Amino acid sequence: MQDWTSLRNVDIDGEKLVNWLQERKMTNEMFADKAKISIESIKKYRQAGRERRRKSVYRKNFENMVEALSLEDPRLLLWGEFSRFKPSDDRLSADVDLFEALIEDRTAFVAPESRKFVLDDISSFQEQYDAGYYILEGDPGVGKSTIMSKYIRNNDCVRHFNVVSDGITEPKQFLRNVCTQILTGYSLGSAPRSLPEDNHVDGSLLRRMLEEAAEKSHERVLLVVDALDEVDTSSQDPYSNVLFLPQTLPNGVHVVVSTRRVKDLRLVSTCPRKTLDLRNYPQENKNDAEGFIRHLLEDEEFETAFQTWISCKKISTQDAIEDLVEKSECNFMYLHYLLSDIAHDPVNVAALPQGLIQYYHNHFRRMLAHQGDRPKVLFYLTVSKVAPTVKEISAWSKLNMLTIQQTLDEWQPFLRIEIDAEKNKRYSIYHNSFREFLMSDDAVRAAGMDRGEAGYGKAISDFEEIEWNEEF
């Protein structure tokens, strides 16, 4: 990051400027008037933002822009990574993880307008209420972490990502990380210079620090927490909020969280809250999936590989895009791995990309933890030609309905649940490619079984023998 104070010209981040103008609700004309800069210059800066590149400006113009946007720190507009929540004190820096590499990875190939409908909805909620919880729900792989990352890029804020594969799942990790960020970012004078070792036993310190930050800040205090469903709550009181998040938020504090659908989120609040379930926005998801592919096609190297791939398939670019969107079921993880395979070897693209297989292995391990009768329930669910009820699964598997229901409740993040005309819950695997993986020999072996033990043959024959209208 530049030391801009001694430079004649300063490199600004065009994308950051666009985001700040949106946050401040400023038109080109309003900004030009306040910053004393021509409309043409601002249009060039905005173009740089759309292309996610830097733009050099005179230092005086830069200072005027910072003043016009009422930025507390000029570095919020400079090119390069900067966050006011990154400690300069070595004693504190070891406690902070800003997840910069993860955020960069999640946003590297995302179209500028992608997921705008969600980001706009978050902003509307925060405009409407002085404080509150915004909860983003969705299936695995639909882009929740990407949305959280885009929000963080647009709004420098306190952040924490729960990542099972990295072992970041414990409340004490969350509390130490976010409390240190708040201490740093809001220069809390009365807060301790280092956090007490027992700060993770409850949420009292976090609550006090949020209150003090809200009193001191001229802007909203924003906290983003990704993947609440991956938190290990075993060290918490069963009646406490997940990660000890406060039941009541001070005015000026907004918390944005993401989660897969779970039966018990463990987030009780007395302040306003809103939940957005991505399943309820099929057209927006479809538009963003298509936009994701078209944005990648702007890269010349990928576009060449893509043309090779569609030549092998003997279809047009438009048909290929539509086919990919349909098969993806608007699952961005599926698209990411499939398009990566196309980029690396467009002639030999597997039906299930290697990266996706590894991703599904992680799902599989979580679902079959403490196996018991779980493999039997899972594979009966997998071979179903229609989404079954608990009663129907019990009829095929001869397992107790309570056992099946408890298993399905634990698997909720990986399932789709529909209510039929008789008000029965019907369950299905959340994505067809995951179903294909579960039907593979690889998955059966991972369960420590062969196909006979897995019950595929019996499940299929039992299924076909059922007289649906008579028995159910």
C-alpha positions as CSV (number, residue, x, y, z in Angstrom):
1,M,0.0,0.0,0.0
2,Q,1.3,3.5,-1.0
3,D,2.4,6.2,1.5
4,W,0.3,8.7,-0.4
5,T,1.3,11.8,1.7
6,S,4.5,12.4,-0.2
7,L,3.3,11.6,-3.8
8,R,2.2,13.9,-6.6
9,N,-0.1,11.2,-8.0
10,V,-2.0,8.6,-6.0
11,D,-3.3,5.2,-7.2
12,I,-6.9,4.7,-6.1
13,D,-8.9,1.5,-6.3
14,G,-11.7,2.1,-8.8
15,E,-13.9,-0.7,-7.3
16,K,-13.6,0.8,-3.8
17,L,-14.7,4.2,-5.2
18,V,-17.8,2.7,-6.9
19,N,-18.7,0.9,-3.7
20,W,-18.3,4.0,-1.6
21,L,-20.4,6.0,-4.0
22,Q,-23.1,3.4,-3.7
23,E,-22.8,3.4,0.1
24,R,-23.1,7.2,0.2
25,K,-25.9,7.1,-2.4
26,M,-24.1,9.7,-4.5
27,T,-24.6,10.3,-8.2
28,N,-21.8,11.3,-10.5
29,E,-23.1,14.9,-10.4
30,M,-23.3,15.0,-6.6
31,F,-19.8,13.6,-6.2
32,A,-18.3,15.9,-8.9
33,D,-19.8,18.9,-7.2
34,K,-18.5,17.9,-3.7
35,A,-15.1,16.7,-4.8
36,K,-14.6,19.5,-7.4
37,I,-13.8,17.0,-10.1
38,S,-15.1,16.8,-13.6
39,I,-17.9,14.4,-14.6
40,E,-15.6,12.9,-17.3
41,S,-12.9,12.1,-14.7
42,I,-15.5,10.4,-12.5
43,K,-16.7,8.3,-15.4
44,K,-13.2,7.1,-16.0
45,Y,-12.8,6.2,-12.3
46,R,-16.1,4.2,-12.4
47,Q,-14.9,2.4,-15.5
48,A,-11.7,1.4,-13.7
49,G,-14.0,0.1,-10.9
50,R,-16.0,-2.1,-13.2
51,E,-12.7,-3.5,-14.5
52,R,-11.3,-3.9,-11.0
53,R,-8.2,-2.0,-11.7
54,R,-6.3,1.0,-10.3
55,K,-6.5,4.6,-11.5
56,S,-3.9,7.3,-10.9
57,V,-5.2,10.7,-9.7
58,Y,-3.6,13.9,-8.5
59,R,-3.1,14.0,-4.8
60,K,-5.2,17.1,-4.4
61,N,-8.1,15.4,-6.2
62,F,-7.6,12.3,-4.0
63,E,-7.8,14.5,-0.9
64,N,-11.0,16.1,-2.2
65,M,-12.5,12.7,-2.9
66,V,-11.8,11.5,0.6
67,E,-13.4,14.6,2.1
68,A,-16.4,14.4,-0.3
69,L,-17.0,10.7,0.8
70,S,-16.4,11.6,4.5
71,L,-14.0,8.7,4.9
72,E,-12.5,8.3,8.4
73,D,-9.2,6.9,6.9
74,P,-7.9,7.9,3.4
75,R,-6.4,4.5,3.0
76,L,-10.0,3.1,2.5
77,L,-9.8,4.4,-1.1
78,L,-6.2,3.5,-2.0
79,W,-5.2,0.6,-4.3
80,G,-4.1,-2.4,-2.4
81,E,-5.3,-4.4,0.6
82,F,-6.1,-2.3,3.6
83,S,-8.3,-2.8,6.6
84,R,-8.4,-0.7,9.7
85,F,-9.1,-3.9,11.6
86,K,-5.6,-5.2,11.0
87,P,-3.5,-4.5,14.2
88,S,-0.1,-2.7,13.9
89,D,0.7,-4.0,17.4
90,D,2.6,-7.3,17.1
91,R,1.1,-8.5,20.4
92,L,-2.4,-8.3,18.9
93,S,-1.7,-9.3,15.2
94,A,-1.3,-13.0,16.1
95,D,-4.9,-13.0,17.3
96,V,-6.4,-11.6,14.1
97,D,-7.3,-13.4,10.9
98,L,-8.8,-11.1,8.2
99,F,-9.1,-14.1,5.8
100,E,-7.6,-12.0,3.0
101,A,-6.6,-15.0,0.9
102,L,-10.0,-16.6,1.2
103,I,-11.8,-13.4,0.3
104,E,-9.6,-12.9,-2.7
105,D,-10.2,-16.5,-3.8
106,R,-14.0,-16.2,-3.5
107,T,-14.2,-12.9,-5.4
108,A,-11.4,-13.3,-8.1
109,F,-13.7,-14.5,-10.9
110,V,-17.0,-13.0,-9.8
111,A,-18.8,-10.6,-12.2
112,P,-19.2,-7.1,-10.7
113,E,-23.0,-7.3,-10.7
114,S,-23.1,-10.8,-9.3
115,R,-25.4,-11.3,-6.3
116,K,-26.4,-7.7,-6.4
117,F,-29.9,-8.5,-5.4
118,V,-28.6,-9.9,-2.1
119,L,-26.2,-7.1,-1.4
120,D,-29.0,-4.5,-2.1
121,D,-31.3,-6.3,0.2
122,I,-28.8,-6.2,3.0
123,S,-28.3,-2.5,2.5
124,S,-32.1,-1.9,2.5
125,F,-32.4,-3.8,5.8
126,Q,-29.6,-1.8,7.4
127,E,-31.2,1.4,6.1
128,Q,-34.6,0.4,7.6
129,Y,-33.4,-0.6,11.1
130,D,-30.9,1.0,13.5
131,A,-29.5,-2.5,14.4
132,G,-30.2,-6.1,13.5
133,Y,-29.3,-9.5,12.3
134,Y,-29.4,-10.3,8.6
135,I,-29.3,-14.1,7.9
136,L,-28.4,-15.5,4.5
137,E,-29.5,-19.2,4.0
138,G,-28.7,-21.5,1.2
139,D,-27.6,-25.0,0.1
140,P,-23.9,-25.9,0.0
141,G,-22.1,-24.4,-2.9
142,V,-24.6,-21.7,-3.9
143,G,-22.2,-18.9,-3.1
144,K,-22.9,-17.8,0.5
145,S,-19.2,-17.3,1.2
146,T,-18.7,-15.4,-2.0
147,I,-21.6,-13.1,-1.1
148,M,-20.0,-12.6,2.4
149,S,-16.7,-11.9,0.7
150,K,-18.2,-9.4,-1.7
151,Y,-19.9,-7.6,1.1
152,I,-16.6,-7.4,3.0
153,R,-14.8,-6.0,0.0
154,N,-17.6,-3.4,-0.3
155,N,-17.6,-2.6,3.4
156,D,-14.4,-2.8,5.3
157,C,-15.7,-4.5,8.4
158,V,-15.1,-6.9,11.3
159,R,-15.2,-10.4,9.8
160,H,-14.9,-14.1,10.7
161,F,-15.1,-17.2,8.5
162,N,-15.8,-20.6,10.1
163,V,-13.9,-23.2,8.0
164,V,-14.0,-26.8,9.0
165,S,-11.2,-27.9,6.8
166,D,-8.9,-25.3,8.5
167,G,-10.0,-26.2,12.0
168,I,-11.6,-22.8,12.5
169,T,-14.9,-23.8,14.2
170,E,-14.6,-22.9,17.9
171,P,-16.3,-20.0,19.7
172,K,-13.0,-19.0,21.4
173,Q,-11.4,-18.6,18.0
174,F,-14.2,-16.4,16.8
175,L,-14.3,-14.2,20.0
176,R,-10.5,-13.7,20.1
177,N,-10.5,-12.8,16.4
178,V,-13.5,-10.3,16.3
179,C,-12.8,-8.7,19.7
180,T,-9.2,-7.9,18.6
181,Q,-10.5,-6.5,15.3
182,I,-13.0,-4.3,17.2
183,L,-10.3,-3.2,19.6
184,T,-8.0,-2.3,16.7
185,G,-10.5,-0.8,14.3
186,Y,-12.3,1.5,16.7
187,S,-9.3,2.3,18.9
188,L,-11.2,1.4,22.1
189,G,-9.3,3.2,24.9
190,S,-11.0,1.5,27.8
191,A,-10.7,-2.0,26.3
192,P,-7.8,-4.2,27.4
193,R,-4.6,-4.0,25.2
194,S,-4.7,-7.7,25.1
195,L,-7.6,-10.0,25.5
196,P,-8.0,-12.1,28.7
197,E,-7.4,-15.8,28.3
198,D,-10.9,-16.6,29.4
199,N,-12.7,-14.2,27.0
200,H,-14.3,-17.2,25.2
201,V,-16.4,-18.5,28.1
202,D,-19.2,-16.1,27.3
203,G,-20.2,-13.2,25.1
204,S,-19.9,-10.4,27.7
205,L,-16.6,-8.9,26.3
206,L,-17.9,-8.9,22.8
207,R,-21.2,-7.2,23.9
208,R,-19.3,-4.5,25.8
209,M,-16.9,-3.9,22.9
210,L,-19.7,-3.6,20.4
211,E,-21.5,-1.1,22.6
212,E,-18.3,1.1,22.9
213,A,-17.6,0.8,19.2
214,A,-21.1,2.0,18.4
215,E,-20.8,5.0,20.7
216,K,-17.5,6.0,19.2
217,S,-18.1,5.3,15.5
218,H,-19.7,7.9,13.1
219,E,-20.7,5.0,10.8
220,R,-22.4,1.6,11.2
221,V,-20.5,-1.0,13.1
222,L,-20.6,-4.1,10.8
223,L,-19.8,-7.7,11.7
224,V,-19.8,-10.5,9.2
225,V,-19.8,-14.1,10.2
226,D,-19.7,-16.9,7.6
227,A,-20.9,-20.5,7.9
228,L,-22.6,-20.6,11.3
229,D,-23.6,-24.2,10.5
230,E,-19.9,-25.2,10.7
231,V,-19.5,-24.0,14.3
232,D,-18.6,-26.6,17.0
233,T,-21.0,-25.6,19.8
234,S,-20.0,-28.5,22.1
235,S,-18.1,-26.1,24.4
236,Q,-21.1,-23.8,24.8
237,D,-24.1,-23.9,27.1
238,P,-26.9,-25.5,25.0
239,Y,-29.1,-22.5,25.6
240,S,-26.6,-19.9,24.5
241,N,-26.5,-18.3,21.1
242,V,-24.1,-19.8,18.6
243,L,-20.7,-18.2,19.0
244,F,-22.2,-16.3,22.0
245,L,-23.6,-13.7,19.6
246,P,-25.5,-11.0,21.6
247,Q,-29.3,-11.4,21.9
248,T,-29.6,-7.6,21.8
249,L,-27.5,-5.4,19.5
250,P,-26.7,-1.7,20.3
251,N,-28.1,0.9,17.9
252,G,-25.7,1.3,15.0
253,V,-24.5,-2.4,15.1
254,H,-25.5,-4.7,12.2
255,V,-24.5,-8.4,12.0
256,V,-24.6,-10.3,8.7
257,V,-24.3,-14.1,8.9
258,S,-24.6,-17.0,6.5
259,T,-25.6,-20.6,7.2
260,R,-26.9,-23.7,5.5
261,R,-30.4,-24.5,6.5
262,V,-30.3,-26.2,10.0
263,K,-33.1,-27.3,12.3
264,D,-31.8,-25.2,15.2
265,L,-29.7,-22.1,14.3
266,R,-29.4,-21.2,18.0
267,L,-29.6,-17.4,17.4
268,V,-32.2,-15.8,19.7
269,S,-32.5,-12.1,19.2
270,T,-34.8,-9.3,20.5
271,C,-33.6,-6.9,17.7
272,P,-34.9,-6.8,14.1
273,R,-33.8,-9.7,12.0
274,K,-34.3,-10.9,8.4
275,T,-33.7,-14.2,6.7
276,L,-33.1,-14.4,3.0
277,D,-33.2,-18.0,1.6
278,L,-31.5,-18.2,-1.7
279,R,-33.9,-20.9,-2.9
280,N,-36.7,-18.4,-3.1
281,Y,-34.9,-16.4,-5.9
282,P,-34.6,-18.9,-8.8
283,Q,-34.6,-16.3,-11.6
284,E,-32.0,-14.1,-9.9
285,N,-29.8,-17.2,-9.2
286,K,-30.1,-18.3,-12.8
287,N,-29.2,-14.8,-14.0
288,D,-26.1,-14.8,-11.8
289,A,-25.0,-18.3,-12.8
290,E,-25.2,-17.2,-16.5
291,G,-23.4,-14.0,-15.6
292,F,-20.6,-16.0,-13.9
293,I,-20.0,-18.0,-17.1
294,R,-20.1,-14.9,-19.4
295,H,-17.7,-13.0,-17.1
296,L,-15.2,-15.9,-17.4
297,L,-15.6,-15.8,-21.2
298,E,-14.2,-12.3,-21.2
299,D,-10.9,-13.9,-20.4
300,E,-9.3,-14.7,-23.8
301,E,-7.5,-17.9,-22.6
302,F,-10.6,-19.3,-21.0
303,E,-12.7,-18.4,-24.0
304,T,-10.4,-20.3,-26.3
305,A,-10.6,-23.4,-24.1
306,F,-14.4,-23.0,-23.9
307,Q,-14.7,-22.9,-27.7
308,T,-12.6,-26.1,-28.0
309,W,-15.0,-27.8,-25.5
310,I,-18.2,-26.8,-27.3
311,S,-16.6,-27.8,-30.6
312,C,-16.2,-31.3,-29.2
313,K,-19.9,-31.2,-28.0
314,K,-21.0,-29.7,-31.4
315,I,-23.2,-27.1,-29.8
316,S,-23.3,-23.3,-29.9
317,T,-22.0,-21.0,-27.1
318,Q,-25.5,-20.0,-26.1
319,D,-26.7,-23.6,-25.9
320,A,-23.6,-24.5,-23.9
321,I,-24.2,-21.7,-21.4
322,E,-27.9,-22.7,-21.0
323,D,-26.9,-26.3,-20.6
324,L,-24.4,-25.5,-17.9
325,V,-26.8,-23.3,-16.0
326,E,-29.4,-26.0,-16.1
327,K,-27.1,-28.8,-15.0
328,S,-25.6,-26.7,-12.3
329,E,-29.0,-26.1,-10.7
330,C,-27.4,-22.6,-10.0
331,N,-24.8,-24.2,-7.8
332,F,-21.7,-22.1,-8.1
333,M,-19.4,-24.7,-6.6
334,Y,-20.4,-27.1,-9.4
335,L,-19.8,-24.4,-12.0
336,H,-16.5,-23.5,-10.5
337,Y,-15.0,-27.0,-10.7
338,L,-16.5,-27.9,-14.0
339,L,-15.3,-24.7,-15.7
340,S,-11.9,-25.2,-14.1
341,D,-11.7,-28.6,-15.8
342,I,-12.8,-27.1,-19.1
343,A,-10.0,-24.4,-18.8
344,H,-7.3,-27.1,-18.0
345,D,-8.3,-29.8,-20.5
346,P,-11.3,-28.9,-22.7
347,V,-11.1,-32.2,-24.6
348,N,-11.4,-34.6,-21.6
349,V,-13.9,-33.2,-19.2
350,A,-15.3,-35.7,-16.7
351,A,-19.0,-35.7,-15.7
352,L,-18.0,-35.1,-12.1
353,P,-15.0,-32.8,-11.9
354,Q,-12.2,-34.0,-9.6
355,G,-12.4,-31.0,-7.3
356,L,-16.1,-31.6,-6.9
357,I,-15.6,-35.2,-5.9
358,Q,-13.3,-34.1,-3.1
359,Y,-15.8,-31.5,-2.1
360,Y,-18.5,-34.2,-1.9
361,H,-16.2,-36.5,0.0
362,N,-16.2,-33.8,2.8
363,H,-20.0,-33.8,2.8
364,F,-20.0,-37.6,2.9
365,R,-17.7,-37.8,5.8
366,R,-19.9,-35.4,7.8
367,M,-23.1,-37.2,6.9
368,L,-21.7,-40.7,7.9
369,A,-20.1,-39.7,11.2
370,H,-21.2,-42.1,13.9
371,Q,-22.4,-44.4,11.2
372,G,-25.0,-46.8,12.8
373,D,-27.9,-47.0,10.3
374,R,-26.9,-43.9,8.5
375,P,-25.5,-45.6,5.3
376,K,-28.8,-47.5,4.9
377,V,-30.9,-44.3,5.2
378,L,-28.6,-42.4,2.9
379,F,-28.6,-44.9,0.1
380,Y,-32.3,-45.5,0.3
381,L,-32.7,-41.8,-0.1
382,T,-30.2,-41.7,-3.0
383,V,-32.0,-44.3,-5.1
384,S,-35.5,-42.8,-4.7
385,K,-37.1,-41.7,-8.0
386,V,-39.2,-39.3,-6.1
387,A,-38.6,-37.4,-2.8
388,P,-39.8,-39.8,-0.1
389,T,-41.3,-39.1,3.3
390,V,-40.0,-40.5,6.6
391,K,-42.7,-43.1,6.5
392,E,-41.8,-44.3,3.0
393,I,-38.1,-44.5,3.9
394,S,-39.1,-46.6,7.0
395,A,-41.2,-48.9,4.8
396,W,-38.2,-49.6,2.5
397,S,-35.4,-49.8,5.2
398,K,-37.4,-51.4,8.1
399,L,-35.8,-48.8,10.4
400,N,-37.5,-47.0,13.2
401,M,-39.2,-43.7,12.0
402,L,-37.7,-41.8,14.9
403,T,-34.2,-42.9,14.0
404,I,-34.8,-41.8,10.4
405,Q,-36.2,-38.5,11.4
406,Q,-33.2,-37.7,13.7
407,T,-30.8,-38.7,10.9
408,L,-32.6,-36.5,8.4
409,D,-32.7,-33.5,10.8
410,E,-28.9,-33.8,11.2
411,W,-28.5,-33.9,7.4
412,Q,-30.7,-30.9,6.8
413,P,-27.9,-28.8,5.3
414,F,-27.4,-31.4,2.5
415,L,-31.1,-32.0,1.8
416,R,-34.0,-30.3,0.1
417,I,-37.3,-30.4,2.0
418,E,-40.6,-30.0,0.2
419,I,-44.1,-30.0,1.7
420,D,-46.6,-32.0,-0.4
421,A,-50.4,-31.4,-0.8
422,E,-51.0,-33.6,2.3
423,K,-48.6,-31.5,4.4
424,N,-46.0,-34.3,4.5
425,K,-42.3,-33.4,4.4
426,R,-40.5,-35.0,1.5
427,Y,-36.7,-35.2,1.4
428,S,-34.2,-35.3,-1.5
429,I,-30.5,-34.8,-2.0
430,Y,-29.8,-31.1,-2.5
431,H,-28.0,-31.4,-5.9
432,N,-28.2,-34.1,-8.6
433,S,-24.4,-34.2,-9.0
434,F,-24.1,-35.1,-5.3
435,R,-26.7,-37.8,-5.9
436,E,-24.5,-39.2,-8.7
437,F,-21.5,-39.2,-6.5
438,L,-23.4,-41.1,-3.8
439,M,-24.4,-43.7,-6.4
440,S,-20.7,-44.2,-7.3
441,D,-18.5,-47.1,-6.2
442,D,-16.2,-44.5,-4.7
443,A,-18.8,-43.4,-2.3
444,V,-19.8,-46.9,-1.4
445,R,-16.2,-47.9,-0.6
446,A,-15.8,-44.7,1.5
447,A,-18.7,-45.9,3.7
448,G,-16.7,-49.1,4.3
449,M,-19.3,-51.2,2.3
450,D,-19.8,-53.0,-0.9
451,R,-22.8,-52.5,-3.2
452,G,-24.6,-55.4,-1.6
453,E,-24.1,-54.2,1.9
454,A,-25.1,-50.7,0.9
455,G,-28.4,-52.0,-0.1
456,Y,-28.7,-50.6,-3.5
457,G,-30.2,-53.6,-5.1
458,K,-32.7,-54.2,-2.3
459,A,-33.6,-50.5,-2.1
460,I,-34.3,-50.3,-5.8
461,S,-36.4,-53.6,-5.8
462,D,-38.3,-52.6,-2.7
463,F,-39.0,-49.2,-4.2
464,E,-40.3,-50.6,-7.4
465,E,-42.6,-53.1,-5.5
466,I,-44.3,-50.3,-3.5
467,E,-47.9,-49.7,-4.4
468,W,-47.9,-45.9,-3.8
469,N,-51.6,-45.3,-3.9
470,E,-52.6,-48.3,-1.8
471,E,-49.9,-48.2,0.9
472,F,-49.3,-44.4,1.2
